[in-house]
């Protein structure tokens, strides 16, 4: 017994120690800051005793008050003895004639406690270094300074009684060292691709932080730098920093993933999050949205030809005009949630609104035949991309469906059945069809799904970065630009990674660099529908007013437009709208304005006119959201 107790007691030690991960090759060893602490405990001795002859069959220790658990008894005494105790009934003295030795089974009896101390190894947080800009107040989104700024390194030591004693590193290969926890270094103008920086902090604890990296760009604007003459230009310096340690304004979305800066002056309007949610306001006349509002009874267009509808799901010109006020209200009801998701995730709010406009015209239900759901028309293949390429989102979503043990394995390591279950659950989560809800749509579910689509955009930009690195062995920012990388991401979202990867391989092999022109021109015939998709989201009105398709009218059609539409309709008697089986819902199904056609197992074969557009569309399957 003495040996048993002694083995559980520890000594006192407060000296810090350094430990490295075991069983790792020397070049992969990971440093861990460790110390030991002393804790008091009490080991409680219990006996397992048979009623017969009062025989002690097992002695064991637990370190908590109260009765031992069945698992503890089984661990110390074995399965058979533990069952003898757990299956035993209270000893009935009447049945045993007052003799407890006649009772079957066993019981546990407390003996005594043994106070002690134990040393425990504890991993401590390492120091960190943060980046900021001094001698300048950055003005987003352009990130301009009116004076030459300093790059500020801020050391942080989380341990009490310890401090950062030095910050050092290299800027574009040139070493620097500051003997304190604060270091201001004057920045010099860089090229358009910026300069690489490495930095770390030394601690009085005797160790150092991990080595961090940053990409910093500083460029002057105007003629004030011209040494040949005087200029009246205001002194402006454009400053951009890409680093996990950056504490300034939020960098352009996905710039860290791609290691690329946006153009000088900030991203274009379609890649911005405006300072005020009111700037997301749109007033587009959506044919599908108008049709859904009419068919669900929210708009009375009974005096219009055919009740304001063409083939149930699309409003005719009269229906569009009659539903216009409600259409404008509906397309702007998600603006607050789009803005909140953009701020939280970093995905541009205007991009999200443009995508929703192009994909669903803001009707967040689902078509049974097309297997796409929500504001962004998510497919199971698109769900695969989100879960595989956005691990942070996967670890938030997975425990809602599967056990934490399976989720800890990661999406790529769980079984095919579990993957399918997660994909289906995610598509269901963004589908807001609700037969018992007003208009047939659960608006709270629709608002919740906005964040899921933002996470999906992050996943697609991660996948684009991996595709380019696999093909070129370079960071995307070395061979492309910020805007075009987002265009590639939209292709990946709409047409799939197979379409994008093949085009990138062909373009890089021929040109040695990647831009929208040479990549889009290498898309295969089955993928070229993504070009119009990207154009609609990015080019029209610079993205300020999202345009889902070329036939959508802005604002209320005037009488001349209505006459022209009516004439066009009479000249196209052979036009056939798609036959679509909606889910059971009072909303008559969900519109499919993006015409993400075919190639689903068992799905319909796409034919001209399957998009449901009021004009004859250019056919071409674009299998939306393929991983």
Phi, psi and omega in degrees: 000321179300317179297322179297313180292318182298326180294339181265351182265142181239170179262184183258130177202124178241010180285133177291151178223159178250129180232148179239151178300137182277160174059033177245144172302152187303320183287348181252007182297135181252128182282138174233130176278119186235153168214172177241143175233159181252130178236145175273148177207167175232123176268118182263124180269128176240152176244140172261117191237135173278142174299322181292119177063008178055043185277128176277111184264344183197142174237138181206167184240140169229158185246034176220159177281163181089175182296149174292157178272164178298322178297320180294318179296318180295322180296318184276324192249348181099165186293314186295317180290324178295319178294325178300326179280313185292331180273351184289140175262159178304141182291121180262107185293334178293315180292328183268005180068026179083002181254108182295338180294346179270354181281139179279164173086198185217167178220163177255143183228130179284136180257291179192171179249153181234102177293148179198179177231151180218142174267138182234134175281131182233130176276129183255152178291144178278160172294160179228164174231129180251155180247142175209178177244134175240168183064025182191144172247106186295138178251100181285160000274356182287336182058058181256150173237149176264359176219161181295119187274165172253148170267120185258128175255127184240113179277144180223120179251114184284346183273134174295146179069009174237162183209155171285123184256347180199142171240129181216170181166203179223145173240112183054039178088351181266123184286152173218159180206132179233123185277052178197184179267008178223130186219118176252121179240126178298134178272148174247152178305140180244176171285179183293338180268358178076185179233151179274140179230136170242142182203155179201171182237140172261141185245152174293347176294340180107008180227194184218163175287173170292164179273120180261161177232159176208154172241121187236133177235132176226119181226135177283159180228125178107181184268005184293343178271358182287117183283352185272353180185170180276151179222153180263003181297144173291140179288116178230137176235126177269124185239128176224136180229129175243112180191148175294343184261006183288131181248010181270208179298151183299127180291164178303140185303134177069004180296325179289321178301318184267351185054057183215147176261148170290170178300155178305131181099356177100172182293165175290168184305324184288352178244029181243155165253111185295157180292338182231137183298336179299337180285352175274358183296135176226160179221055183273137175276100182267122181294315181292313180300317177299318179298319180292322179292324177290312184293335179271001176087006179281341179230132178265106177240034185295334181278351179281157173304133180057029179068020179085006186238149167250114177053045169078315193257342185240132179285144171276181186301318179295318179297320178299316181294318182291327184268002191304313183299315180291325177298317179295316178299316184295314185291347179253000182287343180263004186299318181298317180290323176298316180296315181296319179294324179294317180295320183285320186264336184091350178287132184303134181295320181294324177297314179300316181295319179297319180295315179298322178298315184286324185281309192231356188053033173069021173255107195266040178262217184206150169258134180294318184291323187268345174058040176235145188219151168085179182301327180257010178051066182281135172255171176295328177292322175295322176298323177301317179298314181299313185288329183275321189258003174231078185302325180299315178293320180304315183287343172277321187275321187305315182296346175286345185240317185242169178291155181296329180297317179289322180296327180297340181287339185090153187298322183288347185250355178275169185292161179298325179295318179293322177299315179298321180297318180293318179299313180298320180295322181290318177297319178298324183293328181269348178280118185258012177300130184211097185304327183271357181271156173303137181067000181077015182229133173273102186291328177294322176294320179297317178297319179299324184290342180303316181295324179297319179291327174297317177296326177296322177295320176299317179298318181292323178290327175296317181293321177298317177301319180292320179301313182294319179294322178295320183282320190251345186061027179227158171295143180305324181294344179280340186229007178209183180238168189298312183297316182291328176296325175289326175297318177299323180295322177293323175297316180300319180291320186272312188257339177108159184292332178296314177301312184292315184299316179297317180295320180294319178299314180294316182293317182291323179297325183272320189252335182080002174211169186233118168228174185298322183296310185282335177281314181296328180288347180257006176292140180290160183307321180287355184247352190291346174299338179293337180295312178296322178302312180295317180300316181299322184279330190249324190269321187296120179052031180057023178085357182292319176245104183297134182241107185293322179210165185292342183269355183289134178269141175267137180066190183281127178299137176277179185296324179295319179294319179297319178296318180296320180295317180296321178295317180299321181295321180288339181273355182234061184291342184272359182294133181240125177280157184293147172267110187235134179266105181284157172293157178299110182195150178289349184272002178063032177091189185231139183291157182229063188289342183276351179051052176280093199264150159052188177064014170272146178302121180078004183277174183287153175278120185293137176227158178306132181100350181290349180284338182081014180285151174289358173237164179287115184278160172281117185290158176157115183292136174227094188287096190302138167067024179292140180287000000 
